[in-house]
C-alpha cells in the first residue's frame, strides 16, 4: 500500500476521533476496512473510481451481507471525508447501492437469568463487592462497557440517585441509578474500594492492583459470573444494555425516555427493542388467545 494512502487513512482516523468523537475501537474498524480496500485496489485512493468500488464489493460477495454493508459504510464515510477536504472532486461511492440488511435482534436476558447472575456473586470481599456493583450498574443503568470503566467518582450523585455518563461523541447524559445499583455502589464505596485503591484514583471501578479497570478485565468479570450462573446464551457485557432497554419497554416505559437513558442520537436505533417487546407480546398471544 502506498505511503500516501497510509497518511490519508491516518488523517481520516484522527478526524473520526477528534472531530466526530468516535471511540478508538470504532476508528480502528473503519480504518481496517479502508486498508483492506487499499491493499486490493493498489493505487492512490484519491483516484479510486466507481468501477474500482463495484469490483471490490463483488470480490467480497462471499462475506455476510452485514459485513459487506459495514465495509461499504466505512468506504463511503472515507470518500465523503476526502470530498469535504477537497482531496477528490467526486465521490465514487455515490452511485453504489447496497441492499439494506435486516437488523439482527440482540440477545437479551430474562429476569430470572439476570437474578441468577447477580445471585452468583456471593461473599463480601472487596473484589466481590466491586463485581456486584459493576453488574448491578451495567443492568440497572444500561451502560456501554466503555462508559462503565470510565465512570469517575465525580460522576456519582448518590444523594439525588443519578449517574452522569459521557457517551459516544462525548455526549453527556444523566441516568437514574435505581435502588439496587445505588445500594451496591454504596457498599463498594463504604470501605471496599479504599482497601484496593492506590493513591488518589478518580475512577469508580478499579482492578485488583488499584488501577483503572480495562475492557478485558470487565469482560472477564462478567464471564466469570455467567459461568457460575450456568447461562448458556451468548452473552457479552453489552447484553446487559440490551436487557436494560428491553425490560424497561416490557414494563411500559416510554420509548423516548429509554432513548435518552441509552444516549441514542436517533430514536430509530432504540426502536429495535420494540421488536423484541413485540415478540414477547406475540408469545403471550399465542399462549393465551383461543385462536393464538
N, C-alpha and C positions, 0 to 999 in steps of 0.2 A: 504494500500500500504506500503510495507517495507520501512524503513527509507533509506536503501541503494539506492532504486530506486529514492527516492526524491533527494538524493545527486547527482545521475547520471544525472537526469533531470536538476537540478540546474546548474551543471557544463556545460551541453550542452547549456543551456540558456546563460551563460556567454560567451561561445565560439561564439554563434551567434552574440552577441553584440560587444564583444571586438575584435574578430578576423575577422568576416565577415562584421561587421559594419551594421547589420540589426537594424531596429527600435525596440523599446520596444514593440510596438503593434504586430509586426510580430513575435518577440520572444515569446510573450505570446500565440499567436495562435499555434505555433509549440509545445510549452511545454504542452498546454492543450490537444492537440491531443495525445501526448505521455502518459500523465497522464491517459487519458481515457482507453488507451490500457493496462497500468499497472494495473489499477483497475480491468479490465476484466480478465487479464491473471493470476493475483495473484501469481506471482513468481518473482524471481530475473530477471530483464530484460536481463541480460547478458547470461541467459540460455534459452531465448526465441528461439523457433525453427520455421522452415518453416511452420510446421503444425499449430503452435500457430497463426502465422500471417494469414495463409489462413483461419483458423476457425474464427478468429476475423473479417476479412473482409467479410466473409459470414454472420456474425451476424449483420452487419450494412447495409445489402443489401437494406433495406427499405429506406435508405437515398438517396439523389440525387447522380447521377454519379459524379457531380462536387465535392460534399462533400467527397465522398469515395476517389476520386482521390487526394484531398487535404490531407486527413488523411494518405493515403499511402505515399505521398510525404514527410510528416513530419516524419513518421516512418523510411522511407528509409534514410533520412538525418541523423537521430539519430543513426541508426545502422552503417552507414558508419563512423560517428564520433567515435563510440565505437571501430570499427575496426582500425581506424587510430591511436587511443590511446593505442592499444594493450589490450583493455578490453575484446575483443572477438576474436576468431580465424577465424570465418566465418560469413558472412553477411546473416542472414536468409531471407532477402528481395530479394536476388539476382535472385532467380528463379521465382519470382512472377511477373506477367504481369497484368497491369490494362489497360483496353481499354481506349484509348485517348479520352478525352471529347472534343467536339466541343467548340471552344472559343465563349463565348457569346458576341455578338456585344454590345459595350457600348452605352448607351443613349447619344445623343448629342442634343444640341440646334440649331435651325436655327438662321439666322442672325436677323430676326425680333424679335425672343424671347430674344436674347441677348440684343438688343436695348430696349426692353420693360423692362427688369430687370434693366438695367442701368438708363433708363428713370424714373424708380420708385424711384430713390434715389434723392429726391428733398430737397432743402434747403442748408444752408451754415453754420450750426453749426459745431463745431469741430468734433463731432462724425459722422455726416453725410459726412463731407469731408473725414474722415478716411474710412468710408464704401465705398465711391465711389472709392477711391484709391485702396482699397483692391480688389474689384471686377474687376476693370479695370486691375489690376495686375494678378489676377487669370486667366482671359480670355486672356489678352494680352501677357502673358509670359508662360502660360501652367504649372503653378507650382502645385506641390502637396500641400495640406493644411499644412502639417508639414513643408515644405520648406517656405511657406508664413509666418507663425507665427514665424519662426526662423530667418527671414531676419533681418540683422543689418544695422544701418546707414552706416557703413563702407563698406557694400556690394553694395552700390549705386555708380554709376558713371554717374550722370546726364549730365555732360558735353559731355561725349562720348556716352551717350544713351545706357548703358549696365547695367545689373544686375548680380552680382556674386551670384551663388546659390550653397549651399552644399547639395547634394542629398543623395540617398541611398549609403551605404557603404562609406560615407564620400567623395564621388567623387565630384569634383568641376567643374562647367560649367559656361560659360558666355552666357547670353540671351539678345538679343536686347529688349529694353524697349517698343518701339513704341510710337507714338506721344500722344495718348490718355492716356496711363498709365503714361507716363512721366509728362504730364500736371497735372493729378490728384494727383500724388505723390508730385509734386512741390507745389501745393495748400495746401496739407496736412502739408507739412513741413514749409511753409512760416509763420505760426503762430498758426494754429490749434493744431498741436502736442504739441507745447510748453505750451499751456493752460491746457493740460491734464497731461503731463509728471511730474513725481515726482522725482526730482533729475536727476542725470546723468544716464538715462536708455539707453542702447545701441540698443534696438530693434526698428525696424521701426514702427510696428503697436502695439498700446497699448490699453488696456481696459479702461473703464471709470474711473478706480482708478489710472491710470497712470502706470500700471504694464504690463508685457508681456501678450499678448493675448493667451488664451488657444484654443485648438482644438474645444472644445464645444462652446466656445464663438464665434469663427469664423463661425461655423456651424449655430449658432442661427442668426447671422447677415445675412448670405446668405438666410436662410429660411424666414426671415422677408421680404426680397425684392422679393422672389419668390411668396409669398402670395400677396404682393402688385401688382405685375405684372400679377397675375392670371395664372401663369404657372401650368399646371395640370400634367406634366410629373413627373416621379420620379427622381428628380434632387438632387444631393449632391454637395459639393464643388469640388469633383473630376470630375464632369461632365464638368466643365469649362476647365479642362485639355484635356478631350476627344474632346471637341468642338474646342479648340485651334488647335489641330493637324488636325482634320477633315477639318476645314476651310482653313488651310494652303495648304493641299493637293488638295482640291477642287479648290483653286486659282492657282494651278500649281507649288507649291513648290516641291523641290527635296526631296525624301524620306530620304536620308542621312542627309540633313540639319535638317529635322524635328526630326530625331533620336537624333542628337546632342543637339537640343534645349530641348527635353524631358528628355535627360540623360539616354536613354535606352542603356544598355550594348550590347544587341543583336538586330539587325535590324528586326528580325522576330517579336519581340514584337511590333514594330512600324507598321508592315505590316497589323495589324488588322484594321487600319484606312483606308488602301487602300480598304478593303472590303466595308467599309461604302461609300467611294467615288464611288466604282463600283455600289453600289445600287442606288446612285443618277444618275449615267450615264444610268443605265437601265431604270429608271423612265423617263428621258429625251427622251430616245429612244422610249419608249412605247407611250409617248405623241405626239411625232413629226414625227416619221417614219411612212410612209403609211402602212407598214406591222408590226408595233410595237405591 
